[in-house]
């Protein structure tokens, strides 16, 4: 089966690799244009573009899939199907309908829960215990198409957004290859999504990442883990040179009480609106990720200090 693959982040790379391994003919790979990355902010290709080019595949990086010339070039591929995994653009109907068998998406939730841009982070932040991956036929509605295949994944008490994403990427890659083989042989069964229970995983905005220590500890633990490693939940700590921004990347619930944001012991136990969280991994701006003892050897946070 002749396909195009549309994806951008690392989450999509295992899916592309699995489709190639399964013998699908990848006519072209589409990814978002190179973007500034790293300290030098040099333009670098996305993980999907880099992987595709390393495998000798053609990688196209249009600014928009709505450009008439881009649409015409897509149609000229004479595809059997298009496969989309976290591409990062809304595709118009003329693109979705161009392949002979249609367009299909791998989505990291159990639809209709968490339609939209950030389903993995939102599932953790909401306290969900189960999530999953699904393959669906794409329609013009946002993640509203019928589902072809589904697999559930449990969310553990220490799962971060990054760890869960990696697990879902591997499960999803295998599920996608199986589903596309069924599409190829006319064996796929499509099931309409439930009419009720839809929720939307809106994109994470920078302001949302700041930690509000007045919230309950359970909420903040999920907030920290859901936003780890990117964009990273953050707070400010006092220092001799003024406030220092610090990301909290891993936490656990613990016992303790005090004013919200107060440091309660010498191992990063922090009081919340109710209860307390213990910070396990943190990162100062521009520094490496550190565990709590290593961090505290280079940055003093005495008992009683207030984070904000």
N, C-alpha and C positions, 0 to 999 in steps of 0.2 A: 504494500500500500504506500502510495506516494503522499507524504505529508509535509507541512511546514510546522515548525515549532516556534512559538512565541513565548519568551520568558526572559527574565532579567536577573534576579538575585540568586544567591547560592542555593536557596531552597529549590530552585528549578533545575539545577544541574544534574542531580541524580535521576530525575525523570527523563531528561534528554539522553543521558548515558544509557539508561535502561531501554529506551526506544531504539537507539542505535544497536545495542547488543541484541535486541530481539529481531533485528533484521529489517526494520522499517526503512524505507528510502526517504531520507530527509532532504527535500529539495532545497530548502533554505531555512535559516534560523534568523528570527527577528528578536532584537533586544533594544532596550532604551539606549540612547546615545551615550558615549563616554562622558563621565562626570568627574569633577575635581575630587580627589581623594587624598588622604594622608596629610602630613604636616605641610608639605610643599604645595598641596592643592593642585598637583599636576593632573591633567586629564588621563583617566585610566578606563579601560573597557570594563564593562560589567562582568561578573562571574560567568554568565551564560555566553557572552560574546567571546571571552577568553577561552572557555572550554571548546566552543565550536571551532574557533580558528586553530586551536591546538590539534583538533581532529581533522583538519582539512576541509571543514564545511564552510559554505558561504554564510557570512553573517551580515545582515542588513540592520541598520540603526536609524530608521526614519524618526524625525522629530514628531510626526503625527501620522497615524494610519488613515487619516481623513483626506490627505493630499491626493487629488485625482491621479497624479502620476504614480504614487505609491500603490493606490488601489489597482491601477491598470497593471503594474508590474506583478502584483500579487495574483491577479487573475491569470496572468500569462504563465504562471507556474503550473497550471492545469492539475490542481491537487485533487486527491481523493478525500483528504481531511486536513483540518488544521487543529493543532493541539496547543492550548494556552495554559501556562503555569506562571502565575504572578508576573504577568507582562508589564503592567503598570499603565496601560492606556485602555480607555473604553473603545471597543471596536465597533465601527458602524455596520449597518445591516449588509452593505455591499461587500464587506470583507467576510462577515460571518457566513453569508450565503454562497460565497464563491466556490468553496470546495464541493465536489460531487456529493459527498456523504454528510457534509456539514462541519461544524466546528465544536470542539469539546474542551472542557476545562477541568483541571484538577484543583479542587478547593479544599482548604485546610479547616473544615468544620463539618458538623453534621447538620446539613441544611434542613429546614430554613433558619436554624439558629446561626447567628454570626455571618450573615451576608456582608460583603464589603471588604475593606482594605486591610484590617488588622485582626483577623479572627483568632489567631494564636494568642496574642497578647490579651485580647478581651476575654477569652475563655478563662485564662488564669486569673485575671484581675476580678472577674465576677465570681470566682470560687467554684467553677464547674469542676466536677470530678471525672467527667468523660467528655472527650472530643473525638475527632477522627478526621478521615479524608474521604472525599467523594469525587467521582467522575460524573460530570453532567454535560448534557447538550446545551450549548450556549444559545441564548435568546437575547433580544434587545433589553429585556429587564435585567436589573442587577442581580446576578446569581440566582435567577428564578427558574432556570430550565429544569427539565426532568432528569432524574438521577439514574445512571447506568450501573454504578458500582459503589460500594461503601465499606469502610472498615473502621471500627471503633478503636480508640486508644485511650488508656487511662492516664489521668493527670495526677502525678505524685505530689506529696506535700513539700518536696524540695525542688520540684521542676521549675526551671526558669524558662522565659520565652525562647532563649537560644537552644536549650536542651530539648524542649518539646518540638521546636521547629526541626531540629536535626532528625529526631525520631519519626516525625510525620513525613519528612521528605523521603526517607527510605521506604516506609510503608506505602506512601503514595506512588512512588516510582514503580513499584511492582504492580500495584493495583491498576495504574494507568496503562501499562503495557498489556496486561491481561484484558482490560476493557477494550482497548483499541484493536486487539486481535479479534475480539467478539464482534466489533463493528465491522471489521474487514470481511468476516465470514457470514455476516447477516444474522448473528446469534445474540446480539445485544438486546436486553429488555430494558425499557425506559419506564420509570415510575415517577409520576407527578409528585412534586413536593407537597407537604401538608399545607392546607390553606391557613392554618393558625400556627402561632408560635414563632413567627419571624422576628428576629432581632438583627440589629445592624452594627457591625464592627467598624465604627468610624475611625478614620485615620488618627494616629496619636499626634497631638499638637505639642510643641515644645513646652508651653506653659503648663500643660497637664502633668509633665514629668516631675515637677517640683513636689517634694514631700511636705505634706501638711501634718505636722506632728500631733495636731489636735484630733485626728481621726483615730478610731479604734485600732488596736495593734493588729488584729486579724486582717483588717482592710489594708493596712500599710504593708504587711508581709506579702500579700498578694500583689499589691501595687509594685513593690520592689522587684519581686521575682518575675512578674509579667513583663516589665520593661527592661529586663536584663537579657543580653548586654546592650541592646540599643532600643531607644535612645539613652536609657539609663535613668532611673529615678535619682534625684539629686537633692542635696541640702547644702546649707552653708554653715561653716564652723568658725568660731572666733580664733584669731591668732594675733601675734604682736604686730603683724603687717596689715591687719584688717581681715575681713571675711574671706574665707577660702571655700571654693565650690568643690564638693566631693560627691561622687556617685556611690550609691549603695547598690551592689550587684547581687548579693545573696544575704538572706536573713532567715531567722527562725523565731517563732513565738517563744516567749519566756515570761517568767513571773517578775513583777516589780511594779512600783508605783512612784509617781512624782509629777512635777510640772511637765507638760508636754514638751518634748525635746531635751529634757534633762538627762545628762550622762549619769547612770546609776552605779556603775562599777568600773573597774580598770580593764574591762574587756568588751567595750562597746555595747553594753546593755542600755537601751534608750527608752525613756518613758514616752508613752503615747497618750492619747485622750483617755483611753482605758487600756490597761495592761501595758506590756512592753515588748519590744523586739530586740533581738541580739543581732548585730550586723556581723556577718561572717566574712564577706569580701567587700572591699571598697576600692575606690580609685580616685586619687586626686587629679585635678585637671592637668593633662599633659604628662601624667605618670603611668607606670605599669599597675595592673591590678594586683592588690595585696590582700593577704589574710589579715585579720584584725591585729594579732600580736605584732606582725611585721610593720603594719601601718603605724601603730602606736609607738614603736621605737623611734620613728622619725617625725611624729606629729603628736604633740602633747594634747590630750583631752582629759583633764582631771575630773574626778567625780564632782558633780555639781555644775559643770559647765553646761551651757544651753546651746543647742543646735537650733537653727532656724532656716 
